[in-house]
Amino acid sequence: MLIQNILRRAAERWPESIALIARSVQLTFRELDESSEHFAFALQRAGIRRGDRVAAMLENSAEFVIALWGALKAGAVFVPINQAAKGATLGYILTDAGVKCLITQPSFQARIAEAAPLFPPSMAVIWTGDVEEGLRFADMLATTPGSVANVGLIDQDLALLIYTSGSTGKPKGVMLTHAAVRNNAQVISSYLNAVPEDVVLCVLPLFFGYGLFQIFTGAQAGFRVILERSFAFPVEVLKQIVKHKVTGLPGVPSLFARILDFAPFADFDLSSLRYITNAAAPLPPTHIDHLRKTLPAVQIFSMYGLTECTRVSYMDPAQLDAKIASVGRAMLNCEAYVVDEAGKRCAPGEVGELVVRGANLMRGYWNRPADTAKVLRDGEIPGEKVLYTGDLFYADGEGDLFFVGRRDDVFKCRGEKVSPREVENVLHEFPGVAEAAIVGIADAIDGMAVKAFIVMREGETGTQEAVRKFCMARLEPSLVPKFVEFCDTLPKTESGKVTRRLLRERDGEGANPCAE
């Protein structure tokens, strides 16, 4: 089944149920289905053909969601683009993907003009507001609709091309098929026990796979999605939960850190909230513990995934107390296991690279056969490819997975391997710490030294000596931070992951990577 068919099915089963609320716009499943059908017809009439790439660089909005479904219905591959992209990065993505059509908003007009010389030839630009020149999104929706042509797609055709952040080089386009997207939407909605009565608040950006899948799972299960543009103001998140009687809140560690730090929970009736999900980066156990105490009736789904396969595992909330640091076991229709450097499966407790097999895997990286070959390798079954994630894990005797760190983030100090995750978990236990990140920096004595970057909660203070003493009582000597720097913020990607590269690239006195 093609992924767009789950919207058509939702429109048949729940035609008058609210599918989407985005600021002042409210759409039922029937209205969303009809609007996206109009847009699909307009795209085909404008020359979009099977497999063409249609991109959207938009803030979270109804237009983004209509463009997503419309592009898929037209037979195109949808390319969500980071709304902060500009200049050479924006031009590179559009050219690399060979985008035929870009949907964007007038507030990005200056950036679009700046990057225009780098765009693919004859690429059309569709604007979601009034501009002096170019196509208007509203005009395309208002076009007298006709029948959208069946272009003969099958579920092995590409549905999405999602570009990674490119923190270590140029962004790579992750190719996800209709079959993979459908599989993931079905499995995720199943383990979350999603039902049509659910209301999910999405403050995650839709260009980010975790955010985008709220739309797919919403159509799969028939629930309502409330779109917000950011999670900068924690109190506003709680206000929206109350206003819309939200039952589900997907987030990332930085969101939950800010909510726990700044939001006055006692002032709001959050009794509608049924579950919280966390992905992108592991949630520190101290944050989980704080959330459990603050919201005792709320289920917490600690999950692991990556763009290359969307989702891999989740921890059953009922087992969370016993294994608070685990991201659980592989989800349905997926297998995840840990291997050593020779590719042999590791024994319980042994650290190695996580390998994933299943219907959730990407097809590969767009135009990157060499990079694809590095991560999609031969599996144990002849002819099968499995995904080498680049993440270090260990599994316990019951098969539950524990994240250790990115392979590239692990370093040696005094001859011993240092996993940032292990040290960061201890730092989060230090009184008053809101966020923490560990990196290895060059050191004349130890070769590499452990450096901690710490963000304290408002009104709280700490000293390097106090932090080091705290860690000495809890960690092996090689893991204790030699240097501690207190920051106002940590540098992060748009998806909420800490950008360790900016911390490592700090260049001398006065430079503050946490402010970038």
Buried (B, 14 or more C-beta within 10 A) or exposed (E): EBBBBBBBBBBEEBBEBBBBBBEEBBBBBBBBBBBBBBBBBBBBBBEBEBBBBBBBBBBBBBBBBBBBBBBBBBBBBBBBBBBBBBEEBBBBBBBBBBBBBBBBBBEBBEBBEBBEEBBBEEBBBBBBEEBEEEBBBEEBBEEEBEEBBEBEBEBEBBBBBBBBBBEEEEBBBBBBBBBBBBBBBBBBBBBBEBEBEBBBBBBBBBBBBBBBBBBBBBBBBBBBBBBBEBBEBBBBBBBBBBEBBBBBBBBBBBBBBBBBBBBEEEEBEBEEBBBBBBBBBBBBBBBBBBBBEBBEEBBBBBBBBBBBBBBBBBBBBEBBEEBBBBBBBBBEEBBBBBBEEEBEEBEEEEBBBBBBBBBBBBBBBBEBEEBBEEBBBEBEEEEEBBBBBBBBBBBEEEEBBBBBBBBEBBBEBBEEBBBBBBBBBBBBBBEBBBBBBBBBBEBEEBEBBBBBBBBBBEEEEBEBEEBBEBBEEBBEEBBBBBBBBBBEBBBBBBBBBBBBBBBBEBEEEEEEBBEE
